[in-house]
């Protein structure tokens, strides 16, 4: 410790460089762990399946799943399922997020809105959206829009509740300053409530994207003739488990990719939050 203090006082540039190198080594160590854990699991899976220590009918080797992925990608079947699922996911996601943010902000800002809508939100939230699919199909038919409405219903609640909680957690001093300076409702909405609720709101949106992926798979299994969920279900029924695992891996990849994208967006929108 004394050596570090002496080095920092006598050679500040060398000290900072040493500190940076130490930080980089730690980051490289964590990156190695991040890559090592899934590779280890896949290698173990491959060995256990090849040696029949686990049943290869139910757990085919990852190498054969990769071969199946390439086969589906080359013959064009996979791309069509992926594109239609992405279309439904993104459509349903935005259809749920935008109203969720607006109503959440209003619930957090205005007591009349809170006492009017919060009980409804809390009462409807526990109802699984998939349980409402028969009604949604009756109203909208077996269309892409019905899948989007199903996803939107699942995404809406975590976004709305987190946004309202974010507004409620804003430091009252900011509200008092806005009132003292005669801020209008529009200014309070865009300059205090919206940016102040962003940290908690983004966590709700993160939850929403995960729920959207869960919902699309189930929705496409129940009432669709295309999409990743449909692919997983049909391969399961035909006992083509390699194809089923391909679908599961794609959904997992989407979840990881969307999570990274939202984290990047969060750092851009909330630079003050580390």
N, C-alpha and C positions, 0 to 999 in steps of 0.2 A: 504494500500500500504506500509506504514512504517513497519507494522508488518511483511509483507512478506520479506522486505529488511533485517530486523533484524534477522528473522528466517533463511534466506539464508546465512547470515554472520556467525551466531552463530552455526547453526545446518544444514549444507549443505545437509547431507544425508536425514534428516527428511523433508527438504524443497523439495528436488527432489522427494521423495516418495509422498508427498502431491500433488505435481504438476502432477505426473503420475496418481494418483488416480482420480484427477479432470479430466484429459484427458480421462481416462477409463470410467468415468461416462458419459461424453459427447458422447463418441463413443457408449455406450450402449443405450443412449437416441436416437441417430440417427438410430441405428439398430431396435429399437422398432418402430420408425416411419416407417421404411422401411417395416416391417412386418404388422404393424397396418393398413396402407392405403389399400392394396389389400384385406385383410381379411374383413375390413369394407365394401368395395364395394361389395364383394361377399355375405356377410350377408344381405346387403340392397337389392341386386338383388334377393336373395332367398325369402326374406319376400315379396317384391313387386310382384314377380311372383306367389307365393303361394296364395296371397290375391287378385290376378287378377287385381292389380293396373297397372301392365303392362301386355300385352297380352302374356300368357305362350306359345302360339303356336309359337311366334316369339322369345321370350326370355324365354326358359325353365329354371326351377330352376337349379342352379349349381350342386345340389345333384344328379339330374337326368342325368346331363352331365357326372358326375363322374361314375355313374352306367353304362352308355353307353360306357365310356372309358374302364372300367373293362371288359365289355362284348366283345368289339372288341379285347382287348388284349388277352383274354382267348381263343377265337375261332381262333386266329392266323391271322386274316385279317389285323390288325393294324401293326403288326411287318413287314410284307412284304411291305406294303406301305411306312413305315418309312425308311426301309433299302434302298429301291430303290431311294427314294428322297435324302437320305444322300449321296448315291453314286453319284448322279447327281450333288448335291450341291458342294461337295468337289472337284469332277472332274472339274466342271466349274469354281469354285473359283480359283483353282491353275492354270488352263488354262488361266485365265484372269490376275491373280496377277503377275505371273513370267514375262510375256512379258511387263506388265505395269511398273514394277519396272525397268527392263532393259532399255526400251525406255525412261522412265522418267529420269533416271540417265544420259543417253546419251544427251537428250535434255537440261538438266541442265548444262552439262559439256562442250559441244561443240556447238559453234554458227552455223556451217554449218548444223548440225543435227537439231538444234532448228528451223532454218529458213526453213528447208525442211519439217519437220514433224509436227511442232506445228500448222500451219494453217490447216492441214488435221485433226489433233486431234480435234481442236476447231470446225471445220465444221461438223465432223461426230458425235461429242458428243451429240448434241441435238436430233438426230434421235433415237426414242425409239427402243430398240433392238427387242421388241415384234412385231414392225411393219415390221421387216425384217424376221420374222419367216417363212412366206411362201417361201422366197428365200432359207433360211437355210434348210427347210424341202425338197425343190426340190433338193438341192445339197447333203444333208446328209441323207435324208429319215426320216421316223418317228422312230428314234432310240434314244437310250440314249445319243449318242454323239451329236445329234442335240440339245438336251436340254442343254448339257454342253457348246456347242458353244454359245447358246443364253445367258446363264449365264455369260460366259467369256466376251462376248461383253458388257454386262452391268457393269461388275466389272472392266474391263480394264481402262476405262476413268478416274474415280476418283483416282485410284491408280497411273496412269501415270501422271496426272496433279499435284497431291499432291507431288509425288516424285520429279518432275521437280522443283516445288516451294521450296521444302526442300533444294535442291542443290543450288538454286539461293539465298537462305537466309543464306547460310554458310558465316561466317565472313571472309571477304577478307584477313585478316591477316594470316589465316591458309593456304590459297592458296599461298600467298607471301612467307611464310616460306618454304612450300613444293618446290616452284620453286628455292628458294635460296639454298636449300640443294640438288637440282638436282633430285627431285623425278620423277620417270617414270610414264607413264600414268597408268600402273597397280597399282602402289602404291597410286597414287592420287584417283583412282577409289575405291579401297578397304579400304584405311586408312583415306580418307578425305570425298569424296563424299557420299559413302554409310553410314558410321556412322553419318555424319553430317546431312543427310537428313532423318534419321530414325524417329525423333519425328513427322514430318509432314507426312512422308510416312505411319506411323502406323495409323494416323487419316484417311488417304485415304483407308487403308485396312479395318478399322472399318466400314467406309461407304460402302465399297465393300461387306462385309459380309451381311449387312442389305439389300443391293440391290439384292444380290444373292438369299436371301429368298423370297423377293418380286417377283423376276423373275421366280423362280422355280414353285411357286404356279400358276402364270398366264400361264406359258409354259405347265404345266401338265393339266391345264384346257382346253387348246386349242388343243394340239396334243399328248395325252398319254392315255394309258389304265391302268395305275398304278401310285402310288405316292400319296402324301398328297393332292396336288392340285386336282388330279382326284377324290380322296375321298370326298373332300369338294364340288366339282362341282356336282358329282352324288347324294350326299345326299341332296344338295340344290334342284336339279331337282326332286327328289323323295319326297321333303318336309320332310326329316328326319333331322330336324334342330339340334337335339342333336348330331348326327354324324358330322354335319358340324362344330359345335362348338368344338368338340373334335379335328378336324383337325386344327382349328384356334389356339387352346391352344397349340398344339404340335409345330406349327410354332413359336408361341410366346416364348415357352420354348427354342427352338433352338436358337432364336435370343439372348435371355438372356445368355444362356450357352456359345455361341460363343463369345459374347461380353466380358464376364468374362475371358474366355480363352485368348483372344487377349490382354486384359489389363494385365493379368499375364505375358504374353510373352513380352509385352512392358516394364514392370518393370524389367524384366530380361535383355532385350537387351539394355535398356536405363537407367541404374542405376543412372546416373547423373541428370536425370530429375525427379523432385518431382511431 
